Amino acid sequence: MEGPSSSSPSGDRVRLNVGGKIFETTISTLTKIQGTVLSTIVAERWRGEGELFIDRDPTHFSKILNYLRDGDEFSAPLDRDACEELRREAQFYNLIGLAELCSPQVLNVGDEVQWKREAVGLYWRPFVRYMVDDSLTLPFIYDRNNHTLAKCIGCEEYQDPKCSYLFDIRYEDWEPMKHHMLLMRGEITQLMGEQCCIISWDNGQQIHLPKSAVRKADPI
């Protein structure tokens, strides 16, 4: 879905007052998806000047606009609470596609998965460490409680980290990994509580990850 042209005429611009906070966008953005609350407001209340008032919390409204601008390229927040809040806003504005995007996927053993695009920036460096040190078993998000054990923040599973930090990794040499991760596919082999899982990737690695880092794989 393409965003509005930067050369849109000034008559296409509209100001919205959402809960006291001002946003400026274009009519074409607000009406890009028909049947939504925003497209209806424009059709019924916009007179070509002034501003439109929406009595709603403005916290996530910029994300609502970005979804309308970016379409399929929009990435939902990784934070579970923020994603749930955005899902509720999407329901209010009748943005069905965004609400579905923010709805948690049910992942089960045997599901084929891929990295979420927005997760790659957070996880590619730890993933490189797994590539370099094949003895590493540490979960990606953890609290180290002593010198021998680490507790996963997501599922509270204790593991022996087996991590010596003897490898001097030049991460700049591994930048292409960020692109490669988007192409990888893996299979969930074990669920770790409600938050985490173990994934066997197509490169042979098995990794303990939060479910929020992955999504169900696209059909081949």
Secondary structure, DSSP 8 states (H G I E B T S, - for coil): -----TT--GGGEEEEEETTEEEEEEHHHHTSSTTSHHHHHHHHH--SSSEEEE-S--TTHHHHHHHHHHGGG----SSHHHHHHHHHHHHHTT-HHHHHHHS-----TT-EEEE-HHHHHHHHHHHHHHHH-TT----SSEEE-SSS-EEETTT--EE-----------GGGGTTHHHHHHH--EEEEEEETTTEEEEEETTS-EEEEEGGGEEE----
